[in-house]
């Protein structure tokens, strides 16, 4: 079995490598090339060398301000998101009053996708139950209107 896998590894690697090349490497190389060009469309790109980079950093504060603002935003958001995640994780494992309620409320949105998928599959696979589900939804809407 191991000999077969050792012999056929290119068959398994090729689709992933092709997808990686098409989805990442080729666009990355094209973007890198176009960063050294002056162009309006891809067909009439003229090579200008480092002129675009020189112009970007010589510009009166526009690019450099945006670069520092983006770096600040990325740094602060990374720290704050990690602190928030750590806080929520600590709240989920601490044993204080209301922990179970907090866990229930926190994980409830994860159930919505499964419930929608289940109802969709019932809707598709069992047409007779379709009427029951539709009637239940109709009753809920009617009850809501009467309030």
N, C-alpha and C positions, 0 to 999 in steps of 0.2 A: 504493500500500500504506500509506504513512504517513497519507494522508488518511483511509483507512478506520479506522485505529487512532485517529486524532484524533477521529473522529466517534463511535466506539463505546466510548470509555474508560469511560463510566459502567457499561456492561455488565460490564466486568471489575472495576471498583471496588466495585460494589454488594454482591456476596456477601461480600467481605472486610470492608467497612464494617458490614454487618449483623451478621456474626459478632462483630466487635469490639464493637459496641454491645450485643449480647445477652450476650456472655461477659464484658465488662469494664465498660463505661460504666454500664449499668443497675444491676448489682450494686454498683458503687462509689457511685453516687448514692443508692441505697437504704441502704447502710451509713452513709454520711455523714448522711443524714436520721435514721436510727435512733440515731446517736450523740448526737443532741440530744433523744431521747425516753426516756421511762420505759415499759418494756413487758415483758410475759412472752411474748406471741406477737405476730406481725406485725399481727394484726387489731385489737388494742386498745392501740396505741401512743399515748401522750399526750405532747405536746411540752412539754419542761421547759427548753429553752434551753441555756445553758452550765452548768447545774446538775450534770450528770454529770462534766464536766471539772473543775469546782471541787471536787467531792467526791473525785475521783480524786487530785488534787494535795494536798488538805488531809488526806487519809487518813494515818494515823501510819506513814509509811515503807513501806507495802505496795506501792503502785504505783510510787513513785519508785525504790525499791530494785530492783524488777523491771525498770524502764526502764533504769537504769544497768547492771544486770547483763546485760541483753540487748545494750546498746550495747557493753559490754566484750567480751562473747562474739563479737559480730559483727566487731568490729575485730580481735581476736586471731585468730579463725579465718580471716579474710581474709588477714592477713599470713602466718600459718603455712602456709596452703594454697598461697599463691603461692611462698613459699620452698621448700616441698616440691616443687612443680611445676618450679621452676627447677633445683633439685638433680637431679631425675630427668632433665630435659632435658639438663643438662650431662653426666650419666653416659651418656646415650644417644649423645652426639656425640663424647665424648672417646675418644682412641685408646689405651686401656690394655688389658692382658691380661684377657680375659673379657668384653669389651664385647659381642661377638656373642652370647655366652651370655645376658648380661643382657638384650639386646634381645629374644632369643627368648622368654625367660621372661616378660618384661614384656608383650609383644604376644600371647602365647599365648591369653589369655582372649578376645581379639577374634575368634579363629577359631571359638570354640564355637558362636556364633549361626549362622554360615554353615554349619557342619557339621550342626547340628540341622535347619536349614531344608532343606538338601540331602537329608538322610535322610527328612524328612517328605514332600518332593515326590516322591522315589522311591517312598515308601510309598504315596502317593496315585495317582501316574501309572502305575506299573508293578506291578500286583498279583503278577506272577510273581516279581519280585525281592523281594517282601515276604517270601516264605518263606526266601530266602537270607539276608536281613538278620536275620530272627527266629532262624534257625539259628545265625548267627554270634554273636548276643547270648546265646543259650542256651549255646553252647560256652564263651563268656567267663565266664558265671556258674558253669557247672559246674567250670571250671578254678579259679576263685576258691574254690569250696567245698572242693575237694580239697586245697588248700594248708593 
